[in-house]
C-alpha cells in the first residue's frame, strides 16, 4: 500500500520565491527597462525633432511633455516591458 503524501515538508515564503524569480530573470528585467527607455527617447525624438522638421509649420508646435505624448510613452513602455518579460522570463 502506497503512503499518501500531503505536500512538501516546508513552504517557502512569497518574498523568497519573488527574490529567486528576480535573480533568475534579472537580465530580462534589465532588457525590459532598456527597451522602455529607448521607446521613451524615440517618442521624444519623433515629437520634438521629426514632426517639426516634416511639418515645417511654425503654427503647429508640439511638445513631448504634453499629456497625450506622456500617455503614449508610459503605455508603450508598459506594453514593451510586458512583451519582453512574457517572451523571455522563466
Order of alpha helices (4+ residues) and beta strands (2+ residues): alpha-alpha-alpha-alpha
